């Protein structure tokens, strides 16, 4: 296991990839039952703001029937399935972690969507994507954790058809870190001392790769999301439900993450986010 692979496994442990099967049982599904995409989208959107975020990307990129789309850091395939279901496009769901990949393949198969969503497992920096293969590339809260961003953006540029578009949602730093408390929270959230890029940092990297770039600031929506998620999780009945299903260790881990994200986006005002739209020219 590579160092980066290990780091990402630690990062997603709060999600516990198998928990989606527990959630499906709560909805009345049994092992290997066929699934309805409309039920699954309530559970498999691991990024902020759920399908609303995917809908925003569909609109920004004008993704249409028959388009070929690459989803970078697809997780268990939630956005990929929703995107293919809604637009009738073809999605390649690229994911680093084998467990996520395995669960994603299973869920896609149970939804009857193997003809429209193809799962690929591996490091996006070394995976063969093909030249001018895709009309669009999408990603949600993943680019931050790729260590070689210039290389990634060059690879994605090469994988897009002429005029193709890239859209990713990502956290960025709104100002300089000013205290040890802020530094500690950021280190916990990122699982390392990696520097959190600014919006300008991302724009420069994309332009150096050859893209024309537009940025839509969504920091306010992330502040609202992190606050509401934290507030709901603090409700006693919410904690009791999750402890019953997943145990105290996982629940305490989720709470620590939610508290930290709320601090960074609300209390400190240190972390914001944007939708980066980049066109290959």
Secondary structure, 3 states (H helix, E strand, C coil): CCHHHHHHHHHHHHCCCCHHHHHHHHCCCCCCCCCCHHHHCCCCCCCCCHHHHHHHHHHHHCCCCCCEEEEECCCCCHHHHHHHHHHCCEEEEEECCHHHHHHHHHHHHHCCCCCCEEEEECCCCCCCCCCCCEEEEEEECCHHHCCCHHHHHHHHHHHEEEEEEEEEEEEEECCCCCCHHHHHHHHHHHCCCCCCCEHHHHHHHHHHCCEEEEEEECHHHHHHHHHHHHHHHCCHHHHHHHHHHHCHHHHHHHHHHHHHHHHHHHHCCCEEEEEEEEEEC
